[in-house]
Structure formats: C-alpha cells, structure tokens
Amino acid sequence: MTPTPLGERFSRQRRLLTPRAFSRVMESPALKIHQPGFLLLVTPAEGPEPRLGFIVAKRKIPLAVHRNRFKRCFRDAFRRSADQLGAVDVVCLVRQNLSDVSNEQLHERMQQALRRLPRRS
C-alpha cells in the first residue's frame, strides 16, 4: 500500500471531534441520505470545511477489524470528494452489519451517498 500524500490526509479540520458537534448534527439534520447498511445525517457546517464523524456500534459490526475497515473506506471516499463538497457536517450512522459486504460494494454505496451531498458553488 502506498502512503497517502500529506495534502490528502484526513486532517483534524475534516473530522467531527466533540460531543457538541455530533449532537448538533444528530438533533436537527437538514438532510438524511439512506443507503443499504448506513445512514448519513447532514447539516450545514459551522466552518468552511466539510467534516465527517462516525457512529459505529459494536452491536452492529461486532469485530473491530470490520468496523475499522468501514471507517477507513468511508474516510477515503469522503477525503477524495471533499474538495467538491460544500461546507457540511456529516455523521455516518451504521444501521446493520456490513462485514459481509465487499470493499468494492462498500465503496460504491459510499460514492452514491456522497454524490447526493450539497456541492460547492
């Protein structure tokens, strides 16, 4: 695996980090995007950058390696499309076990969901 160039890393500015930030998105989402296995909750961001956060319960994806694979794939898809996205905060909520879904299928579902997010004008 080749290392990610420094400019393409998933920086702290692109992550939801605080309980307050998660609560703001969870309590009043402006947009809900349903995909098989997960739900995206979207609100306008407080800052200029799109930000992403995850809620992945052990009950939904029991093994840590599978939870981490899901998050890694989604972070990569989000990072690649972040330049085209508007200033939005996104929480990805896993609704069912995605352990048996291939990386290709998972990536395609994520791309479909990200295409529905607001774009920069």
N, C-alpha and C positions, 0 to 999 in steps of 0.2 A: 504494500500500500504506500503510495506516495504521500509525503507530508503536505498538509494544506498550506498554501502561501499565506504569509502573515496578514495581508489585506483581506483575505477571505475567511478568516476565523470568525467564530461565533462569539463576539465580544460581549462584555457585561452590559453595554448600552443596548443590546438587542435582546436582553432577557428580562422577564418579569421576575423580580427578586424578593419583593416584600409581600407580606400577607395583605396589606392595604391595596397593592396593585392588583393582586388576584381577586380580592373582594370587589373592587370596582368593576372588573370585567364580569364576574360571576353574577353580581346582583342586578345589573342592567345592561345586558348585551344589546348592541344595536343590530347585530346580525348573527344568525345561527346557521352554520353550514353542517349538514348531516352527511356523513359518509358511512359505509359499512364498517362498523367497529369503533368509530370515534366521532366526536362532535367538536367543531370549532366554535368558540364564542368570541365575538369580535366587538370592540368598542373603539371610538376614536382615541388616539394616543394623547397623552399629556405633553409629550415632547415631539421632536421632528422625526424620530426613527421608528420603524415598525419594531415591536417587541413580541417575544414569544414566551409562553410558560406552559408547563405540563402538569396534568393531574393524572397519574397512572397508579391505580390502586393494586396492591399485591393480590387482592381477591380477583381482579380482572385478568392480570397477567402474573401468575404465581412466581415464575422464575426470573431472577434479576437479569440474567443474560438476555432474556426476551424483552423485558422492559427497557433495558439499555439499547437494544437493537432498534426498537421502535423509536425511542427518543433520538438516537443517532441519525436514523434515516430521515425523520421529520426535520430535525435541525438542519441537516444538509439541504433538503428541499427548500426550506424557508430561507436559508442563507443564500442559495443560488437565485432566488426570486426577490429578495429583499430590496434590491435597487429599483425594481418596478413597482413595489407596493407603496401605498400611501402610508400616512402616519396612523397606524392602527396598533392596538394591543390585542393579542390573540392568546386565548387559553385553549389548549388541546386537551379534551377530556376523553379518556378511553372508556368505551361503553361495553366492550366484550373482549374476550381473549383473542389476540391476533398472533399467537405463537405459530399457528399452522399456515399463516399467510406468507408467501414467498416475498423476498425483498423486491422483486420486480412488481408484483401486485401491490405491495405496500407503497412503493414509490409512486405508482400510477394513481392510486387513491389520493395520496397526498398532493400530487400535482393537480388533480381535478379540483380538490378543495381550495388550493391556493389560487387557482385561476378565478375563483369566484370572489376573492378579496378585493376591496377597493384599490384602485391603481393611482399612481402619482399623476397629477395633471400637468 
